[in-house]
């Protein structure tokens, strides 16, 4: 019962540790076929604090914390959002 999730977790860890191997083996060939010419992309772990993806992630985490802190009796308090 735990084997299928373990296979997925191991796959995610391996792809996370060696992203460019999978990029060169799988993704770049697909991108070349779609784009029609050679596409050169490098997968990076960190894009910096200025990237929109990082900023959106911070917003989502902040909203999640806010919702968690304002919940009462298993329900999210709507008083805060009505005040906005």
C-alpha atoms as a printed R data frame, in Angstrom:
   type eleno elety resid chain resno       x      y       z
1  ATOM     1    CA   UNK     A     1   0.000  0.000   0.000
2  ATOM     2    CA   UNK     A     2   2.949  2.333   0.506
3  ATOM     3    CA   UNK     A     3   4.823  1.282  -2.627
4  ATOM     4    CA   UNK     A     4   3.118  3.639  -5.157
5  ATOM     5    CA   UNK     A     5   3.655  6.776  -3.012
6  ATOM     6    CA   UNK     A     6   7.238  5.707  -2.337
7  ATOM     7    CA   UNK     A     7   7.877  5.397  -6.081
8  ATOM     8    CA   UNK     A     8   6.535  8.931  -6.613
9  ATOM     9    CA   UNK     A     9   8.607 10.345  -3.745
10 ATOM    10    CA   UNK     A    10  11.780  8.701  -5.008
11 ATOM    11    CA   UNK     A    11  11.072 10.038  -8.504
12 ATOM    12    CA   UNK     A    12  10.582 13.569  -7.190
13 ATOM    13    CA   UNK     A    13  13.794 13.390  -5.156
14 ATOM    14    CA   UNK     A    14  15.833 12.060  -8.085
15 ATOM    15    CA   UNK     A    15  14.440 14.649 -10.516
16 ATOM    16    CA   UNK     A    16  14.970 17.367  -7.895
17 ATOM    17    CA   UNK     A    17  18.602 16.412  -7.352
18 ATOM    18    CA   UNK     A    18  19.449 15.985 -11.041
19 ATOM    19    CA   UNK     A    19  17.085 18.257 -13.003
20 ATOM    20    CA   UNK     A    20  19.347 18.911 -15.988
21 ATOM    21    CA   UNK     A    21  19.709 15.214 -16.745
22 ATOM    22    CA   UNK     A    22  15.958 14.957 -17.186
23 ATOM    23    CA   UNK     A    23  15.864 18.308 -18.954
24 ATOM    24    CA   UNK     A    24  18.357 17.150 -21.572
25 ATOM    25    CA   UNK     A    25  16.883 13.673 -21.907
26 ATOM    26    CA   UNK     A    26  13.175 14.434 -22.015
27 ATOM    27    CA   UNK     A    27  12.114 18.061 -21.898
28 ATOM    28    CA   UNK     A    28  14.517 19.562 -24.436
29 ATOM    29    CA   UNK     A    29  13.518 17.045 -27.122
30 ATOM    30    CA   UNK     A    30   9.853 17.838 -26.598
31 ATOM    31    CA   UNK     A    31  10.539 21.578 -26.671
32 ATOM    32    CA   UNK     A    32  12.568 21.190 -29.866
33 ATOM    33    CA   UNK     A    33   9.698 19.334 -31.504
34 ATOM    34    CA   UNK     A    34   7.151 21.959 -30.484
35 ATOM    35    CA   UNK     A    35   9.303 25.037 -31.183
36 ATOM    36    CA   UNK     A    36  10.804 23.715 -34.419
37 ATOM    37    CA   UNK     A    37  14.456 24.483 -33.616
38 ATOM    38    CA   UNK     A    38  16.973 23.935 -30.854
39 ATOM    39    CA   UNK     A    39  15.883 25.193 -27.442
40 ATOM    40    CA   UNK     A    40  18.516 25.597 -24.736
41 ATOM    41    CA   UNK     A    41  17.140 25.834 -21.201
42 ATOM    42    CA   UNK     A    42  18.804 25.264 -17.851
43 ATOM    43    CA   UNK     A    43  16.740 24.260 -14.841
44 ATOM    44    CA   UNK     A    44  17.672 26.155 -11.660
45 ATOM    45    CA   UNK     A    45  16.765 25.625  -8.031
46 ATOM    46    CA   UNK     A    46  16.950 29.267  -7.010
47 ATOM    47    CA   UNK     A    47  15.915 32.281  -9.053
48 ATOM    48    CA   UNK     A    48  16.406 34.867  -6.298
49 ATOM    49    CA   UNK     A    49  14.181 37.038  -4.170
50 ATOM    50    CA   UNK     A    50  13.150 39.174  -7.150
51 ATOM    51    CA   UNK     A    51  11.414 36.396  -9.058
52 ATOM    52    CA   UNK     A    52   7.626 36.681  -9.334
53 ATOM    53    CA   UNK     A    53   7.237 33.003  -8.449
54 ATOM    54    CA   UNK     A    54   8.969 33.511  -5.091
55 ATOM    55    CA   UNK     A    55   6.907 36.592  -4.323
56 ATOM    56    CA   UNK     A    56   3.649 34.804  -5.194
57 ATOM    57    CA   UNK     A    57   4.694 31.882  -2.997
58 ATOM    58    CA   UNK     A    58   5.245 34.262  -0.079
59 ATOM    59    CA   UNK     A    59   1.782 35.757  -0.637
60 ATOM    60    CA   UNK     A    60   0.149 32.310  -0.695
61 ATOM    61    CA   UNK     A    61   1.967 31.195   2.461
62 ATOM    62    CA   UNK     A    62   1.027 34.455   4.189
63 ATOM    63    CA   UNK     A    63  -2.634 34.053   3.249
64 ATOM    64    CA   UNK     A    64  -2.572 30.459   4.466
65 ATOM    65    CA   UNK     A    65  -1.152 31.533   7.822
66 ATOM    66    CA   UNK     A    66  -3.732 34.317   8.041
67 ATOM    67    CA   UNK     A    67  -6.582 31.900   7.323
68 ATOM    68    CA   UNK     A    68  -5.242 29.447   9.898
69 ATOM    69    CA   UNK     A    69  -4.950 32.107  12.582
70 ATOM    70    CA   UNK     A    70  -8.441 33.504  11.956
71 ATOM    71    CA   UNK     A    71 -10.330 30.224  11.960
72 ATOM    72    CA   UNK     A    72 -12.801 29.581  14.757
73 ATOM    73    CA   UNK     A    73 -14.371 26.224  15.563
74 ATOM    74    CA   UNK     A    74 -13.192 24.690  12.320
75 ATOM    75    CA   UNK     A    75 -14.588 27.507  10.198
76 ATOM    76    CA   UNK     A    76 -12.729 30.460   8.768
77 ATOM    77    CA   UNK     A    77 -13.828 33.764  10.205
78 ATOM    78    CA   UNK     A    78 -15.275 35.954   7.481
79 ATOM    79    CA   UNK     A    79 -15.260 39.064   9.640
80 ATOM    80    CA   UNK     A    80 -11.708 39.872   8.611
81 ATOM    81    CA   UNK     A    81 -12.486 39.639   4.899
82 ATOM    82    CA   UNK     A    82 -15.681 41.653   5.225
83 ATOM    83    CA   UNK     A    83 -13.652 44.475   6.760
84 ATOM    84    CA   UNK     A    84 -11.497 44.618   3.633
